């Protein structure tokens, strides 16, 4: 992994709103050797680079486990599919919590 993937948006340019992007925070760069800090990349590209560092093929990685730690990365653009699922689940739980308890019909 000598040359980092440069498919992302260059530093300082506005990103495309329809693509989820990730940026490695400079304070966490030492944890991810070979991944440029401070540069926005498509999140899928960043995931591939992180998995390559861990020597884990993308196909064997658990689909619900987060690869990009929010403590080490910043995000912009549309929400990921997992985040959308989390939002839907949260709203469903809120609706279920607001339901009135059933009244016992057998006094």
N, C-alpha and C positions, 0 to 999 in steps of 0.2 A: 504494500500500500504506500508506494513512494509518492505518488502524485494524487492529491485529493480531487474528488469529483467536483467539477465546476459548473454543473447544470443549474445551480441555484441563481438567485437574483444577486447581482453585484452589490457590494456595500453601498448604502446610501440611496439606492434607487427604490422607488415605491414597488411593493410586491403586487403580484396578481391576486386579487381578492378570492378567486375561486380555487386557489391552491394553498393547502396548509403548509406553512413554512416553520422551520426551526433554526435557532441560532445557539451555538455553544457559547456559554458565558465564559469570559476570559479567566475568571477565577477557578473554573473547572477544567481548563484546557489540559492540565497535567494528567487528568484522569483518562483522556482520550487522545493519545499521541497519534499524530497524523491527520487529525480532523481540525480544520482551521477554525479558530475562535473568532467571534465577531462578524461572521459572514452568514447571511440568510441563505438557506438551502431548502429545497422541497423536503418536507418531513420524511417522505418515503426514501429519499436519497440519504438523509441523515440516519434513518433507521438501518439502512443497508450498511453504511459505514460503521456504525456502532456494533452491529452484529458481526461484521467482518473482523473487528478488533477482538471480539469474544470468540471467534471461530465457530459461530453458530449459524448454520444455514437458515435462511428466512423460513423455509417450509416446515422446519421442525420446531420453530419457536411458537409458544402458546399465543393464540390470537388475542386473548384478553389481557395478557401481561403487558404493561407499559415498558417499552424499550428505552424511551427518552425520559430520563428523570427530570421532573419539573424543577428540582433544585439546581440542575446543571444546564438546563436549556430554557430559552424563551420561545414563545410561539406567537404566530400571527396568521391571519387568513381564516378561512372557514374552519369550523370545528371538525375534528376527526370523526369517523363513524363511531368509534368507541365513546367519544364524549357525547355525541348525539344520543346514543343508546342510554348512557348514564342520565342525561337530562330527561329522556322519556320515562325511564324507570322511576326517577325522583318524582316527576309529576304524577305518575300513576299511584305511587305510594301516598302522595299528598291527597289525592282524590279519595283513595280508599280510607285514609285517616279521617276525612271529613264526613264520612257516612255516619248517619245516626244509628245508634245501636238498635237491634231488633227488639221489639216488645214481646214479652212472653205472653202468648195467648191462652195459656193454661194457668189461671190463678191458683 
